[in-house]
Amino acid sequence: MATGVRRRAAIDLDAIIANARITTPDLASCVADLRANAYGHGFAPVVSALSEAGVGTFLASSDEDAAFARSMDPHLRVHVGTSESSAPPPPTSGLGLYGLGDVPGLRPTLRLTGEVIAVKTIPADSGVSYGYTYRTSAPTRVALVALGFADGVPRVASNRAPVVINGFRALVAGRIAMDQFVVDLGDNEAVVGDEAILVGDVTHDEPSIQDWAGAARVRPEVILSRLGKRIERVYPRA
């Protein structure tokens, strides 16, 4: 759901289907792991796309999700899994659906962006964000991006995770706050309304979810599954 400023995750459903075919060529035998809201991608659109492509079995997190899937097609086989030992067997098509893993040909499935909501020039040796864990080495321009740990952006990635604004790649400057974080632009330009790319196209030197996972020292699926409800999910199709 949009909430004034843009916090957006663009989900590539075609890539998810393509990844399913790579991990399990016979889609009729594929068991798709859709726990944790399809790892932040949105349960309902993902189950719809995969069922149309021929997947008939899904691993869900809740009875509510399972009931939704069956309401679409009573012939769908939906397991309900948790992290407990009583969970059903591992799916035959798991995190590879979301481009995670070392299987050749897997495609990224999510693009995460936030909106620049302020830009200002600050002098050298200025402290940035809470605790001043980042200080500017010279007069510089900084941008404030409307995404924070309330949206699932991991605070432990402060001062380490990469962001791209207008083609300029930099690290988060200072601590990630509840609703926002800062990027040191140096001499580069930005204006209010510009897009800040947290996860994008690595072929254009944009950050990957693996980059953020490395900065936060967690597995990529942990970040994906914690992306919050304020982030609008959009589903462009080719």
Residue pairs with C-beta under 8 A, 6 or more apart in sequence:
1 229
1 230
1 232
2 232
3 230
3 232
5 114
5 115
5 117
5 146
6 113
6 114
6 115
6 146
6 195
6 232
7 113
7 114
7 115
7 146
7 147
7 151
7 230
7 231
7 232
8 112
8 113
8 114
8 231
8 232
8 233
8 234
9 40
9 41
9 110
9 111
9 112
9 113
9 227
9 231
9 232
9 233
9 234
10 110
10 111
10 113
10 234
10 235
10 236
11 41
11 42
11 45
11 46
11 109
11 110
11 233
11 234
11 235
12 107
12 108
12 109
12 110
12 111
12 236
13 45
13 46
13 49
13 235
13 237
14 237
14 238
15 99
15 107
15 108
15 109
16 41
16 46
16 49
16 50
16 97
16 98
16 109
17 49
17 50
17 53
18 107
19 93
19 96
19 97
19 98
19 99
19 106
19 107
19 109
20 27
20 30
20 32
20 50
20 53
20 55
20 93
20 96
20 97
21 27
22 96
22 103
22 105
22 106
23 30
23 92
23 93
23 94
23 96
23 97
23 103
23 106
24 30
24 31
24 92
24 93
27 50
27 53
27 54
27 55
28 54
28 55
28 56
29 92
30 50
30 55
30 56
30 57
30 92
30 93
31 57
31 58
31 59
31 79
31 91
31 92
31 93
32 46
32 47
32 50
32 55
32 57
32 58
32 59
32 91
32 93
32 97
33 39
33 58
33 59
33 91
33 93
33 94
33 95
33 97
34 43
34 46
34 47
34 58
34 59
34 60
34 61
34 65
35 59
35 60
35 61
35 81
35 225
36 61
36 221
36 224
36 225
37 43
37 61
37 225
38 46
38 47
38 98
39 95
39 98
39 221
39 224
39 225
40 110
40 152
40 223
40 224
40 225
40 226
40 227
41 98
41 109
41 110
41 224
41 233
42 233
42 235
43 60
43 65
43 68
44 68
45 233
45 235
47 58
47 65
47 68
47 69
47 72
48 72
50 58
51 69
51 72
51 73
51 76
55 93
56 75
56 76
56 77
57 76
57 77
57 78
57 79
58 66
58 69
58 76
58 77
58 78
58 79
59 78
59 79
59 81
59 88
59 91
60 66
60 69
60 78
60 79
60 80
60 81
61 80
61 81
61 82
62 80
63 80
65 78
65 80
66 78
66 79
66 80
69 76
69 78
70 76
70 78
79 88
80 88
81 87
81 88
95 101
95 221
96 103
96 106
97 109
98 109
98 110
98 221
98 224
99 106
99 107
99 108
99 109
99 209
100 106
100 209
100 220
100 221
108 199
108 201
108 202
108 208
108 209
110 199
110 209
110 224
111 197
111 199
111 200
111 201
112 197
112 198
112 199
112 200
112 209
112 227
112 231
113 195
113 196
113 197
113 198
113 200
114 145
114 146
114 147
114 195
114 196
114 198
115 145
115 146
115 193
115 194
115 195
115 196
116 143
116 144
116 145
116 146
116 165
116 190
116 191
116 192
116 193
116 194
116 195
116 196
117 144
117 145
117 146
117 180
117 192
118 143
118 144
118 192
119 141
119 142
119 143
119 144
119 185
119 190
119 191
119 192
120 141
120 142
121 139
121 140
121 141
121 142
122 128
122 136
122 139
122 140
122 141
122 142
123 136
123 139
124 136
124 137
124 138
124 139
124 140
125 135
125 136
125 137
126 135
126 136
127 134
127 135
127 174
128 134
128 135
128 136
128 142
128 173
128 174
128 182
128 184
129 158
129 173
129 174
129 175
129 176
129 177
129 181
129 182
130 174
130 175
130 177
131 174
131 175
132 174
133 158
133 159
133 174
133 175
134 159
134 173
134 174
134 182
134 184
136 142
136 184
140 184
140 185
140 186
140 187
141 184
141 185
141 186
141 187
141 188
141 189
141 190
142 173
142 182
142 183
142 184
142 185
143 165
143 182
143 183
143 185
143 190
143 194
143 196
144 180
144 181
144 182
145 163
145 165
145 180
145 181
145 182
145 183
145 196
146 179
146 180
147 153
147 179
147 180
147 181
147 196
147 198
147 231
148 176
148 177
148 178
148 179
148 180
148 181
149 155
149 176
149 177
149 178
150 178
150 179
150 228
150 230
151 179
151 227
151 228
151 230
151 231
152 223
152 226
152 227
152 228
152 231
153 176
153 181
153 198
154 161
154 176
154 212
154 215
154 216
154 218
154 223
154 226
155 175
155 176
156 216
156 217
156 218
157 172
157 176
157 212
157 215
157 216
158 172
158 174
158 175
158 176
158 181
159 171
159 172
159 173
159 174
159 175
160 171
160 172
160 215
160 216
161 171
161 172
161 198
161 207
161 211
161 212
161 215
161 216
162 169
162 170
162 171
162 172
162 207
162 211
162 212
162 215
163 169
163 170
163 171
163 172
163 183
163 196
163 197
163 198
163 207
164 170
164 196
164 197
164 200
164 205
164 206
164 207
165 183
165 185
165 188
165 190
165 194
165 195
165 196
165 197
166 188
166 189
166 190
166 194
168 185
168 186
168 188
169 205
169 206
169 207
170 183
170 184
170 185
170 186
171 183
171 184
172 181
172 182
172 183
173 181
173 182
173 183
173 184
174 181
174 182
175 181
183 196
197 206
197 207
198 207
198 212
199 206
199 207
199 208
199 209
199 211
199 212
200 206
200 207
200 208
202 208
209 220
209 223
209 224
210 220
212 220
212 223
213 219
213 220
213 222
213 223
216 222
216 223
